[in-house]
Amino acid sequence: IKSGAFMDCPALERITIPLKNGLITHDNLFQGCDNLKHVDLVEGEVHETVAALQLEEWRNDMNEEIDSINQILPTVDAGGLGRDAGVFDEGGKAQAIRTWIRSVIGKIIHYQAEQQRLLDEEVATTLQLALPQDIVMNNVLPFLELPSYTFEVEDHEEVEDDSGDEE
């Protein structure tokens, strides 16, 4: 999305976006959009992934995380023309949405790994009951190990740590 694409658009109240890291790259994207208070995720893969999580606690946590932006966004300053003539404040709505996207993606990755671990344990237990111990230990369990997952950040985007400092 281009820099300032929605700048000074007071009619903008709600946006629907895909859950994609690197989508919101400019801090001035929603500058002056005082009424922007809701972000919805495009229906599809994210909602299907959350619905497929094995534990209700995980599904509830993910749904709360997805909805959290709609609690935060109304309290975030939209920026605009500052008190000093010619000084513009970019506001924090774009940064809040960007941080939220990363948080939702991080939780999804975490719960997917946890679910895989539980499934691997379940499969291992079932196999241990069905097969001789030496076959399970030597031939089956090594293939059930979860590969490490690394989240790739877009080339043009810098990674922020929890303190908000850029590396």
N, C-alpha and C positions, 0 to 999 in steps of 0.2 A: 504494500500500500504506500503510495507516494507521500512524502512529507507534506503535512498540512492539508491532507485530502479532505478532512471534515472540519477544518478550522472555521471558527465562528459560525457554527451551524446550530443555533439555539433550538431548532425544531427536532434535532436528533435526540431521541429518548432511549432507543434500544437498537442494538446491533446483533447480528447473528454471524458467527465466524466459525471456521474449522479450528480444531485444536492442533495448531501447528507452531512449533517454535520458530522464531524468525519472522513471523507474520507482522508483528508490530515492532518496527525498528526505529521510528522517529518519535521523540517525546512530544512534539507539537501536533501530532496527528489529531487529537481531540481538543486542542486549545480553544477555549471559548465555548465549548459544548456543555454549558452548565446543566442542561436537562438530561444528559446521558447518564442513565442510572441502571440500565439492565444490559447484560450480555448473555446471549443464548449460544449454545454450541449447535452446530449443524447436526441434524439427526443422522444417525448411522453408526459407524464403527465404535465411537467412544461409548455411546449409550449401550450398544450390544456388549461391549467388553465389560462394562460395569454390571450389567444384568447377568453376565455369565460368571461373575465372581462367586466362589463357592460359599463363603460365609456372609450371612446377612449383615454382620458388623462391618465388614469391608465395604459392602454395597452402600450401607448407610453413610459411612465415612466418606466415600467417594461422592455420593450425592450432596453431602454437606459441603465438601470442597468445591464442587462444581457450582453450587449456589452461593458460595461465600462472596464472589465478586459482586453479586447484587446487594449484599449487605455493606460492602466496602465502598463501592463506586459512588453512591450518593453523598458520602462524606469527604470525597477527594475533590480538591480544588481544580477547576477547569482552566485556570489561568486566563490570560488575555492581556489587554493593555494595562500596564501598571500605573501607579500614581505619578511617576515621573514620565513626562511626555516622551514618547518614542521607546519606552522600555517595555518589552513584552515578557510576560511570565508564561512559560510553556505549560504550566499546570502539571498534574500528576496522574491524570486518567490513563494515558497511554502506558506509563510505567507500571501503574497498578494492574492493568490488564496483562501486560507482558509478564510480570511477576506471578500473577495468578495462572497463566498458561503453563509456565515452568513448574509450578507447584502441582497442578493437576497431572501433568505428564509424569512428574517424579513419583507421585502416588500410584499412578497406574502401573508404572514399571515395577515399583515395589510390590504391589499386590499380585501382579502377574508372576513374579518370581516366587512369592510366598505360596501361591496356588500351585505352581509347578512343583515346589518342594513337597507340599502335602500330597499331591498326586504321585510323585516319585516314591514317597514313603508308603502310600497305599499299595502301589504296584509291587514294591519290594516285599511288603508283608504278604501279599497274595502269592507271589512267586515263591517265597520262602516256605509257605505252607504246601504248595503244589509240587515243588521240585526239590531234589536233594541239595543240601546246603552248599557243597563244593561247586555245583553248577551255577547256583545263584551268585555266589561270591566272586567266582572267577570269570564267568561268561555273560552274566546279565547285568548286574549292578553297575559295572563300569560304563555301560551304554546309557544308563539313566541319569547320569550326572548332568546338571543344568549348565549349559554354556554361559560364560560370563556375557552380560549385556552391557554395552557402552552406549550412552546416548550421544548422538552426534549433533554438534552445534553447527549451524550454518557458517560458512567460511567468512561472511561479512559481519558476523556478530561476535561480540566479545562476551566471555562468560563472566557472570557476576557471582561472587560468593555471598553467603548469608548476610554479611554485614553491609552489602550494597556497594562495596568497593569493587572497581573493575580491575581485572588482572592484566 
